[in-house]
Amino acid sequence: MNPRLLLLTLCQGLLLVNNVVFVAINGLVGLALAPTAWMATLPITGYVAGGAIATGLVARHQRRWGRQRAFQLGLGVAIASAGVCAWAALTRNFWLLTASTLVAGYYNANGSLYRFAAVELVGSDFKERAISWVLAGGIIGGVVGPNLANWSRDALSQPFAGAYLALMGVAALSLVLMGFIPFPPLAGQGGTVRLGRPLAEIVRQPVFIIAAAACAIGYGVMNLLMAATPIAMAQCSHPFSAAALVLEWHVLGMYLPSFFTGKLIKRLGVLPVMASGLVLNIACVMFALSGTDVMHFVGALLVLGVGWNFLYIGGSTLATEAWRPEERTRAQAALDFCVYATMTVTSFSSGALVTTGGWTAMNLGALLPIALLAGALGWLASLRRPLPA
């Protein structure tokens, strides 16, 4: 840990405050404003779809202006889009709310690169720990996010409009902190010629395919269940304060293990840690199917968070083996595009599934991508097995 990495960790925490508040309230605001119930999670879908659309643009901005200026631009977008979200909520304009969350996706895509920028702030022997430490900043989001959503729920005449205004202040604080983080120049920064191998060659590597699958499916399953949780709990007549408690424990489960995940990867290897994440995802489904009390939701989402942590940090660490320094911006954009594209599908599906099929059907459906990822990890393990003498 060094001062620059500490500040980047704080910025990651503030990013997660934004994301957790969006997950906590966008589905409920959408449910109140949407023309039909199945469209309730469209504002959440807009956020992740905007991230998918922005990945290529973010990569170009990072390559042209460097990490710091590109990150600052993302935070400027966060401030502006949160203000528009507040206005949309106050005027009960569902489509403006969805459009503003789509624009906010640029900030989401920018912030997802904090974990890779962390590697550039430490020596090569500490890349696993650097990714873990920065993601551990999400604990701030786990504690502050749900409580901020709960405290600001009735701050203005329209429920949750005040939470969007609070997010403007969160992004502004992060913008100030980012100004104190000098990043080393990227290879080829400021140039217009693309260096390194063609992107098609990079993404065809087995190590990249499995890393992208782990990050995308781990995030996709997590997003499918997390986005639907406030709606599912409302259907079970649980108050919003209970949903905020569940999300708090879920985000703590996502980021608390980051204090030791990097060490586990260093000691056991990346594939065993990722396999453990898969087992925890299965445990989450089993827990969720056992009942609909508040503690069932707490237990399921807590285990889901830990499983996500192992898959996402493992996949991110594995991905660093797939590119050369001059290729990192394009390869990282391709990886995050896979994540956001998957999240777009799952966030939209979650609203339709939970309002039509219910919580049980959604959890059973999550077992299919988990099984596919298990097969993919087995394939990579077989490729890495040493040949007999």
HELIX and SHEET records of a PDB file:
HELIX    1   1 PRO A    3  LEU A   33  1                                  31    
HELIX    2   2 ALA A   37  MET A   39  5                                   3    
HELIX    3   3 LEU A   42  TRP A   65  1                                  24    
HELIX    4   4 ARG A   67  LEU A   90  1                                  24    
HELIX    5   5 PHE A   94  GLY A  111  1                                  18    
HELIX    6   6 TYR A  114  VAL A  119  1                                   6    
HELIX    7   7 SER A  124  PHE A  126  5                                   3    
HELIX    8   8 LYS A  127  ALA A  136  1                                  10    
HELIX    9   9 GLY A  138  TRP A  151  1                                  14    
HELIX   10  10 ALA A  161  MET A  178  1                                  18    
HELIX   11  11 LEU A  199  VAL A  203  1                                   5    
HELIX   12  12 PRO A  206  GLN A  235  1                                  30    
HELIX   13  13 PHE A  240  TYR A  255  1                                  16    
HELIX   14  14 SER A  258  LEU A  268  1                                  11    
HELIX   15  15 VAL A  270  LEU A  289  1                                  20    
HELIX   16  16 VAL A  294  ALA A  319  1                                  26    
HELIX   17  17 PRO A  325  GLU A  327  5                                   3    
HELIX   18  18 ARG A  328  THR A  356  1                                  29    
HELIX   19  19 TRP A  359  GLY A  365  1                                   7    
HELIX   20  20 LEU A  367  ARG A  384  1                                  18    
END                                                                             
